[in-house]
Amino acid sequence: MTKNPNHLIHSTSPYLRQHAYNPVEWHPWGEEALQKAKNEDKPMIISIGYSACHWCHVMERESFENEEIARVMNDNFVCIKVDREERPDVDQLYMEAVQTMGINGGWPLNVFAMPDQRPFYGGTYFQPRQWMHMLNSIAEAFGSKRSELEDSANAFANALMVTDTEKYGLAAHDFVIDEAALRRMVQAFKPRFDGKEGGLAKAPKFPIRRFGVFYLRPIRSSTIRRFAITSCSPFTRWLMVAFTTK
């Protein structure tokens, strides 16, 4: 029997589409899913991973493809899948939240949050029995001990609002990112370019979207062109060289 796809079926991310036929009613990160959590007053599960992540696929096979586990997730939570390579901003926010909780970060990153996105608990890989126990415990707590979850969410939200300058006692200075500053940034990364294998030197060589966007800036730099030639797909390589030679 053909399974019905969930809300990830039209995603541009290959990683998200891999989860499109899970029995879990996954949603991509976006206004529709976030509003659904508020409207239904349900806690959120924000599960973050990427295509090359071994334990992401293990947890999918063990838990997210399990009909019984999926039923508990669908009945009690709004479930959101995030590709960390597509949304590094979301990944960074919730990774920092989990680390603030005193839990080692990693992927898959599974975060429980209030309907307004404030995280109150999280972790990485869970075995199926652990995951099911976690789901039932949090669903019960959301109904009977919600004030305690609210307190936790508020505490972590306040911790995340502290800026780096406040956290590390740094002085904030006004500065302008002009052409010269951009060139200095390129030069700072130049020693890390891998001219043989592509990308940045040393493993893991996961593609980092923000670097690609940065190097698409129209800067006439032979350094950028060499990085583009060794690091990217033919089409992206053409785009980068075209932008940097105009």
N, C-alpha and C positions, 0 to 999 in steps of 0.2 A: 504494500500500500504506500502510495506517495505521501510523504509528510508535507504539511503546510508550512511554508516559511514564516519566520517571524519578521520583525521590523528592520532587520539588518540586510534584507535581500537586495535592497537598492543602494547599499553603501558603496562608495568608491574604494574603500579600503579592502584589499584582499583578505586581511586578517579578520575583519568584521564579517565578511561574507562566508568565511569558514564556519561561523557560528549561526548562519542564517537558518539552518534546519535543526538546530537544537530544540528540544521541547520547551526550553526556557523562553519566555516571551521577552527576548532581549530588545532593547531600544538603543539606537545610537544616541550619543550625547547631543542634546539640543533642547530647544525651547519646548517642544512637544512632550518629551519625557519628563522634563523638570516640572512643567505645569501639571502633568498627570499626577505626579507624586503629591503636589499641593492640593489638587482637587480631590483626590481620593484619600488624602491624609495618611499616606503609607510611607514607611521608611524606605530608603533606597539602598540597593546594592550596586556599587560602582566597581566593576571588574575591569582591570586594566592589564593589557598584555601586548604582545607583538608576534609577528609570524614566526620568527626564529626561536621563540621561547619554548624550550622543551617542556617545562613544568606547566606552562599554560595549556599545552595540548594534552598533557596527562590529566589535568584537572577537568578539562572539557570531556575527555573520554570517560573518566570515572564518575563525575558528578553532574556536569551540565547536559550529558546525554541520558542521564538516569531519569526515567519518567516520574518516579516517586519524589525524588529530590526536586525536580522541576516543578511539580505540583505545589510543593510547599513554598518555593520561591515565588511562583506566580500568584498564589493566593495571598501572600503576606507582604510582598515587596514590589516596588517598581525596579526592574532590573535593567541596568545600563551597561553596555559593553563599550570600551574605549580602546582605540589603537594608540599606544603611547607615541608611535612614530608620526601619527597624524595630529595628535593633540598633546604635545609635550607640556603645554601649560597646565592642562588638567592633571596629567601624570605628576608633575612637579608639586602641585598643590596638595594632592592627596598622599603622595609619598612623604612629604614633609609632615603632614598630619600624623601618619602612622609612626614615623620616627619620633615625633613629639610624644607619642603614647609610650615610648620606650620599647617599641617593637622594631626588629631589624627589617628594613625594607627589601624589596625584591619583586620579582614577577613570577606568576601573576600577582597583582596587587588587588586585593579584595577589601573594599571599604564599605562599612555600614554608615549611613548618614540619615539625618532627620529629613523630613519632606522639603525643607528649605536648603538642602545640600550641606548642612553642617555635619562633619563627621564625628562619630562618637566611639567607633571601634573599627579595627581592621587587622589585616594580616596578609600573608602571602599564600602559599600552597596549603590546602587542607585536604586530608584524606576524607573519603566519602562519609565515614561515620562521624568524624569531627565536624565536617561541614553541616551535616544534617542536625547534629546536636546544637551547633551554633545558630542555625536558622530558627529552630524551635525555641531556643532560649531567648533570642532577641525578639522574636515575634511575641512571645509571652511577656517579656519585659516592656515592650512598647505599649502593651495594653494595660499592664498592672503597675509598672514602675516607671512611667514615662518621665516623671519629674527628675528622676535620677539620670536618665539618658539626656534630658535637657541640660542638666548641670554639667555633664561631661562634655556635651557638644559646645556649650558656652565657653568652657575652660579652654578647649582646643581651638575654638574660633578666635578667642582673645590672644592665644599664643601665636597663632598664624598671622595676626594683624601687626605684630611687632616687626618693624622694618630691620633690614640688615644693619643700617647705621645705628639704630638703637640697640640691637642685639649685641653687636660687637664694639659698641662705643666709638664708632667712626664719625668723622666730621663730614657733613654733606657739603659739597661744593657745586656751585652752578658751573656748567660747562656746555659747550656747543659741539655737537657732532657734525663737523664739517668735512669737506673732502680730505683735508690733511689727516684728520682723526681716523677716517675710514682707511686711508692708506697705511697708517700706523698699525691698525688692527690687522690688516692683511700681512704686514711684515712680521707681526707678532706670531701669526699662525704659520708663516712660511717654513720654519724649521720642522713643523709637524706634518707637512705635506709628504705623502708617500708617492714619489714619482714612478715607482715600479709597479706596485700593486693597486694604487689608487686610494682615494680617501685620505684620512689622517693616519699617521703612523701608529703602529702597535694595535693589538687586538683588545677588545672586540671592535670590529669595523662596522658597527651599526650605522646606517645612514641617518644623519641628523638634519631634519628638514630646515631648521633655521639657518644652517650654514649654506644650504643651497639657495635659499631666498636672499641671503646676504651677498653671495657671489653673483647673483643675477643683477646686482646694481651696475649701472653703466659706468664702470671705472676702467680706464684704459690701463691695464696692468698685465704684463707678460706673465707674472706670477699666477694671477687668476686664470689666465688662459691655459697655462700648463696644468693647473689643478683640474680645470674642466676637462681637458683632453684625457687625463688619466683616471678620472673618478666617476664619470657619468655615462648614462645611456647615450646612444648616438643622437637622439632627438634633443635631450637636455644639453648635451655637449654643444650641439649646433646653436641652441638658444643662448647659452652662456657666451660662446665665442662671438656670436653676432652682437650681443649686448655690449661686450667689453671692447669691441673693435670699432664701434660707431664713433 
